Amino acid sequence: MTFTVRENVPLSQYTTLKVGGRARYFIEVKTMEDLEKAGQFASQTALPFLVLGGGSNLLISDHGFAGVVIFNQIKGREYKDNGDGTSILSVQAGEVFDEVIADTVSRGLWGLENLSSIPGTVGATPIQNVGAYGVEVSELIIAVETYHLLTGIKKVFEKSECNFGYRDSFFKTTEGKGYVITAVHFKLSTIPAPKIKYADLAKRFNEIKPNQLEIREAIVDIRSKKFPDWHLVGTAGSFFKNPIISLAESEILSSFYPDLPIYKTEDGMVKISLGYVLDKICNLKGYREGDVQLYTEQALVLVNYGSENADEIKKIC
Ligand SMILES: Cc1cc2nc3c(=O)[nH]c(=O)nc-3n(C[C@H](O)[C@H](O)[C@H](O)COP(=O)(O)OP(=O)(O)OC[C@H]3O[C@@H](n4cnc5c(N)ncnc54)[C@H](O)[C@@H]3O)c2cc1C
């Protein structure tokens, strides 16, 4: 397909929440050359731009986006065996993350299996440092390739420059938002390293040491019970972050709610389960306003059962 700029494209079909107005301009990019042309177009129009991956972490206003939406479909992946039990996986940003994970598992490479079943593209994973079941992508990323859409400069960010935090990175800052992520490099391992401390996994595997495929299958199964099928209903998954509080504050909370799941972070703080707080303390599991609900199986998960109104979703958040 040649480079095409479409106009007034409805965005609701590109987001898993299934809401959102129209994009003034919409460009699907399949090559770096397309991306460069899209950058030139955005500069010429002097309009804001938005990079769109799988749309699984986006709430787009009913008024749409009065700028240039760049739909990233640049694909490709490459493995390099380091000969020391590790491999470097380099993936173009438009690849579907879960397809990449399935591929790593089939090759017997360890690292990404706990992140199975998370929707979206590889290019979006560094932005909020995607994480689940005790693993964050930042633990595996060694570098992120970018293209600055307005200056046209290509820059490789080493992991240390990405400023990864809990669901956070440099790419979420005002300065970072100018960069389009074009590829991500992960370091994986052939040496077995099952991460199964998370309660749901620990329970399943008890005394057994699972392989990557068993972990992936367990996670796909667990997640299918906690999340609605995003192909069928509108959802952006866990819409709320788990709060991080001081150890002293967590001790007070735990004295009232001894079952409250808590996880100590590396910097001495404590992450508490907001799912528990919403469910057991606030009694909000299943809470519904119109078509929007805190999912009956997991209160952290926001579900849209048919609203075409982004404001209705925003209200409940
Ligand atoms: C059912 C469900 C379950 C989920 N579970 C989890 C989970 O367990 N853990 C978790 O961390 N997240 C989870 N998510 C959230 C979401 O899947 C991730 O944040 C995912 O990485 C978003 O990818 P995407 O391609 O859909 O990004 P989009 O929604 O398209 O974009 C998200 C943001 O990233 C920007 N962006 C996207 N691609 C690029 C790029 N190449 N360069 C620069 N900016 C870019 C966009 O502009 C936007 O600001 C879940 C979502 C759903 C619907």
The ligand as an ORCA input file, in Angstrom:
! r2SCAN-3c Opt
* xyz 0 1
  C      -7.731     -6.701     28.644
  C      -6.503     -5.867     28.905
  C      -5.533     -6.314     29.791
  C      -4.382     -5.552     30.039
  N      -3.454     -6.020     30.917
  C      -2.349     -5.297     31.179
  C      -1.378     -5.788     32.117
  O      -1.505     -6.862     32.673
  N      -0.292     -5.024     32.345
  C      -0.101     -3.817     31.719
  O       0.935     -3.173     31.975
  N      -1.005     -3.331     30.844
  C      -2.118     -4.036     30.551
  N      -3.044     -3.555     29.672
  C      -2.833     -2.247     29.039
  C      -2.268     -2.297     27.606
  O      -2.489     -3.549     27.004
  C      -0.771     -1.991     27.572
  O      -0.522     -0.723     28.119
  C      -0.209     -2.046     26.140
  O       1.189     -1.918     26.177
  C      -0.757     -0.944     25.235
  O      -0.318     -1.224     23.922
  P      -1.064     -0.634     22.659
  O      -0.241     -0.967     21.457
  O      -2.460     -1.069     22.619
  O      -0.958      0.926     22.948
  P      -2.028      2.053     22.595
  O      -3.216      1.889     23.455
  O      -2.256      2.121     21.142
  O      -1.217      3.343     23.077
  C      -0.971      3.568     24.452
  C      -0.062      4.796     24.593
  O       1.213      4.506     24.031
  C       1.516      5.395     22.940
  N       2.200      4.595     21.917
  C       1.779      3.413     21.375
  N       2.719      2.935     20.536
  C       3.735      3.841     20.536
  C       4.997      3.925     19.859
  N       5.393      3.002     18.988
  N       5.789      5.015     20.099
  C       5.403      5.978     20.954
  N       4.218      5.973     21.615
  C       3.399      4.902     21.408
  C       0.160      5.938     22.488
  O       0.291      7.196     21.856
  C      -0.575      6.013     23.821
  O      -0.198      7.164     24.514
  C      -4.208     -4.299     29.385
  C      -5.191     -3.848     28.491
  C      -6.324     -4.620     28.241
  C      -7.352     -4.132     27.263
*
